[in-house]
Amino acid sequence: MDTLPVIGQNLRAARKKRFPRDRLEDFALRVGVGRATLQRMEQGDLSVSLGRYYQAAKLLGLDDAFVELLKPQESLFDD
């Protein structure tokens, strides 16, 4: 499974749910990016900085999930 496109799809779905009346341009302004950048984000484009994805997640109330990114899983053998 290619994760980045799924993240982009999730971003788009969350945007439409949280701000249903926003156009792409409106939400892009909220995030502080241009329309084209938001389109790339919704495609899961890695050329957009993680900070921009975080800002969008924060606006959508989804920023708690960022704490879990790249967090190593604990095993029974860890001290």
Backbone as JSON, one array per atom type, in Angstrom:
{
  "sequence": "MDTLPVIGQNLRAARKKRFPRDRLEDFALRVGVGRATLQRMEQGDLSVSLGRYYQAAKLLGLDDAFVELLKPQESLFDD",
  "N": [[0.84, -1.18, 0.0], [0.58, 2.17, -0.87], [1.32, 4.73, 1.11], [1.35, 7.61, 1.16], [-0.5, 8.7, -0.84], [-2.86, 7.85, 0.4], [-2.83, 9.31, 2.77], [-3.16, 11.83, 1.66], [-5.74, 11.54, 0.56], [-7.17, 11.18, 2.91], [-6.77, 13.65, 4.11], [-8.16, 15.3, 2.32], [-10.8, 14.3, 2.62], [-11.23, 14.87, 5.35], [-11.03, 17.64, 5.32], [-13.26, 18.34, 3.75], [-15.27, 17.42, 5.41], [-14.94, 18.86, 7.82], [-14.85, 21.56, 7.01], [-17.11, 22.12, 5.14], [-18.1, 24.08, 3.38], [-15.94, 25.42, 2.41], [-13.93, 26.33, -0.34], [-11.23, 24.99, -2.31], [-9.34, 27.05, -2.39], [-10.06, 28.55, -0.15], [-9.55, 26.87, 2.08], [-6.85, 26.47, 1.64], [-5.85, 29.03, 2.19], [-6.35, 29.08, 4.94], [-4.5, 27.19, 5.8], [-2.2, 28.36, 4.97], [-0.99, 28.11, 2.53], [-0.68, 27.95, -1.06], [-3.24, 27.34, -3.56], [-2.42, 25.37, -5.41], [-0.46, 24.03, -3.96], [-1.98, 22.93, -1.88], [-3.51, 21.18, -3.42], [-1.49, 19.41, -4.22], [-0.85, 18.38, -1.7], [-3.2, 17.01, -1.11], [-2.92, 14.99, -2.86], [-1.0, 13.57, -1.73], [1.65, 14.34, -1.99], [5.05, 14.24, -1.49], [6.81, 16.32, -1.78], [5.86, 18.5, -0.51], [6.28, 20.12, 2.56], [6.45, 18.46, 5.73], [5.64, 20.03, 7.79], [3.62, 21.61, 6.7], [1.62, 19.73, 6.25], [1.19, 19.12, 8.93], [0.18, 21.58, 9.86], [-2.25, 21.68, 8.46], [-3.48, 19.41, 9.57], [-3.69, 20.25, 12.21], [-5.52, 22.38, 11.98], [-7.71, 20.88, 11.35], [-8.18, 19.5, 13.61], [-6.77, 17.19, 14.02], [-4.21, 16.88, 14.91], [-3.13, 15.44, 17.05], [-2.54, 12.9, 16.17], [-0.09, 13.14, 14.93], [1.84, 12.85, 16.86], [2.19, 10.18, 17.06], [3.49, 9.44, 14.76], [6.2, 7.77, 13.32], [6.89, 6.65, 15.73], [8.57, 4.32, 17.6], [7.58, 0.96, 18.07], [6.95, -0.61, 21.16], [8.46, -3.51, 22.52], [8.18, -6.75, 24.07], [10.69, -7.32, 24.9], [12.03, -5.01, 25.41], [13.79, -2.84, 27.62]],
  "CA": [[0.0, 0.0, 0.0], [1.3, 3.43, -0.93], [0.75, 5.49, 2.22], [1.19, 9.04, 0.93], [-1.79, 9.01, -1.45], [-3.92, 7.62, 1.39], [-2.8, 10.49, 3.64], [-3.77, 12.9, 0.88], [-7.18, 11.29, 0.49], [-7.69, 11.43, 4.25], [-6.77, 15.1, 4.27], [-9.27, 15.84, 1.52], [-12.06, 13.9, 3.27], [-11.35, 15.62, 6.61], [-11.29, 19.04, 4.95], [-14.65, 18.46, 3.3], [-16.15, 17.17, 6.54], [-14.79, 19.93, 8.82], [-15.14, 22.85, 6.38], [-17.83, 21.73, 3.91], [-18.36, 25.21, 2.47], [-14.67, 25.95, 1.9], [-13.35, 25.91, -1.61], [-9.8, 24.69, -2.15], [-8.65, 28.31, -2.13], [-10.37, 28.97, 1.21], [-8.8, 26.06, 3.03], [-5.43, 26.75, 1.4], [-5.55, 30.23, 2.96], [-6.32, 28.7, 6.36], [-3.25, 26.45, 6.04], [-1.08, 29.24, 4.66], [-0.37, 27.64, 1.29], [-1.43, 28.24, -2.28], [-4.18, 26.32, -4.02], [-1.68, 24.29, -6.05], [0.2, 23.26, -2.89], [-3.02, 22.11, -1.23], [-3.83, 20.09, -4.34], [-0.41, 18.42, -4.1], [-1.0, 17.74, -0.4], [-4.32, 16.07, -1.2], [-2.45, 13.87, -3.67], [0.03, 12.89, -0.94], [2.94, 14.71, -2.57], [6.1, 14.36, -0.49], [7.58, 17.55, -1.95], [5.3, 19.47, 0.44], [6.9, 19.85, 3.86], [5.65, 17.83, 6.78], [5.07, 21.13, 8.57], [2.36, 22.02, 6.06], [0.65, 18.68, 6.59], [0.87, 19.3, 10.34], [-0.68, 22.76, 9.99], [-3.59, 21.27, 8.0], [-4.02, 18.49, 10.58], [-4.02, 21.06, 13.37], [-6.77, 23.08, 11.67], [-8.77, 19.88, 11.28], [-8.29, 18.84, 14.91], [-6.18, 15.86, 13.89], [-2.78, 16.98, 15.17], [-2.68, 14.45, 18.03], [-2.03, 11.73, 15.45], [1.3, 13.37, 14.55], [2.69, 12.36, 17.94], [2.4, 8.75, 16.84], [4.31, 9.2, 13.56], [7.57, 7.28, 13.48], [7.12, 6.2, 17.1], [8.89, 2.89, 17.6], [6.71, 0.12, 18.89], [7.64, -1.28, 22.27], [8.32, -4.97, 22.49], [8.29, -7.39, 25.38], [12.09, -7.46, 25.22], [12.61, -3.7, 25.73], [14.0, -2.59, 29.06]],
  "C": [[0.88, 1.24, 0.0], [0.64, 4.41, 0.04], [0.47, 6.94, 1.89], [-0.11, 9.4, 0.21], [-2.96, 8.82, -0.48], [-3.98, 8.8, 2.36], [-3.46, 11.67, 2.93], [-5.28, 12.75, 0.79], [-7.84, 11.55, 1.84], [-7.78, 12.92, 4.53], [-7.96, 15.72, 3.54], [-10.63, 15.53, 2.18], [-12.28, 14.69, 4.56], [-11.65, 17.08, 6.34], [-12.75, 19.23, 4.57], [-15.64, 18.25, 4.44], [-16.13, 18.36, 7.52], [-15.18, 21.3, 8.27], [-15.89, 22.61, 5.07], [-18.08, 22.86, 2.92], [-17.09, 25.82, 1.9], [-14.39, 25.43, 0.5], [-11.89, 25.57, -1.35], [-9.04, 25.93, -1.74], [-8.85, 28.75, -0.68], [-9.55, 28.18, 2.23], [-7.3, 26.28, 2.86], [-5.01, 28.0, 2.18], [-5.47, 29.93, 4.45], [-4.98, 28.03, 6.71], [-2.04, 27.34, 5.82], [-0.3, 28.78, 3.45], [-1.21, 28.11, 0.11], [-2.33, 27.07, -2.65], [-3.45, 25.11, -4.6], [-0.98, 23.41, -5.01], [-0.81, 22.38, -2.17], [-3.42, 20.95, -2.12], [-2.76, 19.0, -4.26], [-0.49, 17.68, -2.78], [-2.1, 16.69, -0.46], [-4.02, 14.91, -2.13], [-1.38, 13.07, -2.92], [1.43, 13.16, -1.44], [3.97, 14.98, -1.47], [6.94, 15.62, -0.66], [7.05, 18.67, -1.05], [5.83, 19.11, 1.83], [5.91, 19.24, 4.85], [4.99, 18.88, 7.66], [3.75, 21.62, 8.0], [1.26, 20.99, 6.33], [0.23, 18.82, 8.06], [-0.07, 20.48, 10.53], [-2.11, 22.42, 9.56], [-4.24, 20.36, 9.03], [-4.46, 19.26, 11.82], [-5.34, 21.8, 13.16], [-7.96, 22.13, 11.68], [-8.97, 19.14, 12.61], [-7.71, 17.45, 14.93], [-4.69, 15.83, 14.25], [-2.26, 15.99, 16.21], [-2.08, 13.22, 17.36], [-0.56, 11.91, 15.06], [2.27, 12.89, 15.62], [3.06, 10.9, 17.71], [3.25, 8.44, 15.61], [5.72, 8.78, 13.95], [7.9, 6.85, 14.91], [7.4, 4.71, 17.08], [7.94, 2.12, 18.51], [7.54, -0.55, 19.99], [7.44, -2.78, 22.13], [8.47, -5.5, 23.91], [9.75, -7.46, 25.84], [12.79, -6.14, 25.51], [12.76, -3.56, 27.23], [13.11, -1.49, 29.54]]
}
